[in-house]
């Protein structure tokens, strides 16, 4: 079975979740906890490089910092 998902940019992810973002006067924009499941159902099947990380934040994998290789551990 082929993976038909595409890679997402941050702007695509933000456009998809914009209806779920709430902002009150002088407050940091946030997403309500009850909306996280709906957002998962929108983003995870659509994009192959989007992950759910701490506190319901979606970030394209390419935007995550690269890990430093551990010393003494060989990589494939």
The 8 nearest C-alpha neighbors of each residue, nearest first, counted from 0:
[[1, 2, 3, 4, 44, 47, 5, 45],
 [2, 0, 3, 4, 5, 47, 44, 45],
 [1, 3, 4, 0, 47, 5, 44, 46],
 [4, 2, 1, 5, 45, 47, 46, 44],
 [3, 5, 46, 45, 47, 2, 44, 6],
 [4, 6, 46, 47, 7, 3, 45, 48],
 [7, 5, 46, 48, 47, 8, 4, 49],
 [8, 6, 46, 11, 59, 5, 48, 9],
 [7, 9, 11, 10, 12, 59, 6, 61],
 [8, 10, 12, 11, 13, 59, 7, 58],
 [9, 11, 13, 8, 12, 14, 7, 15],
 [12, 10, 14, 8, 9, 13, 7, 15],
 [13, 11, 15, 9, 14, 10, 16, 8],
 [12, 14, 10, 16, 15, 11, 17, 9],
 [13, 15, 11, 17, 12, 16, 10, 18],
 [16, 14, 12, 13, 17, 11, 18, 42],
 [15, 17, 13, 19, 18, 14, 12, 20],
 [16, 18, 14, 20, 19, 13, 15, 12],
 [19, 17, 16, 20, 15, 21, 14, 13],
 [20, 18, 17, 16, 30, 21, 34, 31],
 [21, 19, 30, 17, 29, 18, 28, 16],
 [22, 20, 29, 28, 30, 19, 23, 31],
 [23, 21, 28, 26, 27, 29, 24, 20],
 [22, 24, 26, 25, 21, 28, 27, 29],
 [23, 25, 26, 22, 27, 28, 21, 29],
 [26, 24, 23, 27, 22, 28, 21, 29],
 [27, 25, 23, 24, 22, 28, 29, 21],
 [26, 28, 29, 22, 25, 23, 24, 21],
 [29, 27, 22, 21, 20, 26, 30, 23],
 [28, 30, 21, 20, 27, 22, 31, 19],
 [31, 29, 20, 19, 21, 32, 34, 28],
 [32, 30, 34, 33, 29, 35, 19, 20],
 [31, 33, 34, 35, 30, 55, 36, 54],
 [32, 34, 31, 35, 36, 37, 30, 38],
 [35, 33, 37, 32, 31, 36, 38, 19],
 [36, 34, 38, 37, 32, 33, 39, 55],
 [35, 37, 39, 38, 34, 40, 33, 32],
 [38, 36, 40, 34, 39, 35, 41, 33],
 [37, 39, 41, 35, 40, 36, 42, 34],
 [40, 38, 36, 42, 41, 37, 43, 35],
 [39, 41, 37, 38, 42, 43, 36, 44],
 [40, 42, 38, 39, 43, 37, 44, 45],
 [43, 41, 45, 39, 44, 40, 46, 38],
 [42, 44, 45, 39, 46, 40, 41, 49],
 [45, 43, 42, 46, 41, 40, 4, 47],
 [44, 46, 4, 42, 43, 41, 5, 47],
 [47, 45, 4, 5, 6, 48, 43, 7],
 [46, 48, 4, 6, 49, 5, 45, 43],
 [47, 49, 60, 59, 6, 46, 7, 50],
 [50, 48, 59, 47, 46, 60, 58, 57],
 [51, 49, 57, 52, 58, 48, 60, 59],
 [50, 52, 57, 55, 56, 49, 53, 58],
 [51, 53, 56, 55, 50, 57, 54, 58],
 [54, 52, 55, 56, 51, 57, 50, 58],
 [53, 55, 56, 52, 51, 32, 57, 35],
 [56, 54, 53, 52, 51, 57, 35, 32],
 [55, 57, 52, 54, 51, 53, 58, 50],
 [58, 56, 51, 50, 52, 55, 49, 59],
 [57, 59, 49, 60, 50, 56, 62, 9],
 [60, 58, 49, 48, 61, 62, 9, 7],
 [59, 61, 48, 62, 63, 49, 58, 50],
 [60, 62, 59, 63, 48, 64, 58, 65],
 [63, 61, 60, 59, 64, 58, 9, 65],
 [62, 64, 60, 61, 65, 59, 58, 66],
 [65, 63, 66, 62, 61, 60, 67, 59],
 [66, 64, 63, 67, 61, 62, 68, 60],
 [67, 65, 68, 64, 69, 63, 61, 70],
 [66, 68, 69, 65, 70, 64, 72, 74],
 [69, 67, 66, 70, 72, 74, 73, 71],
 [68, 70, 72, 67, 71, 73, 66, 74],
 [71, 69, 72, 68, 73, 67, 74, 66],
 [70, 72, 69, 73, 68, 74, 67, 75],
 [73, 71, 70, 69, 74, 68, 75, 67],
 [72, 74, 71, 75, 70, 69, 68, 67],
 [75, 73, 72, 68, 69, 71, 70, 67],
 [74, 73, 72, 68, 69, 71, 70, 67]]
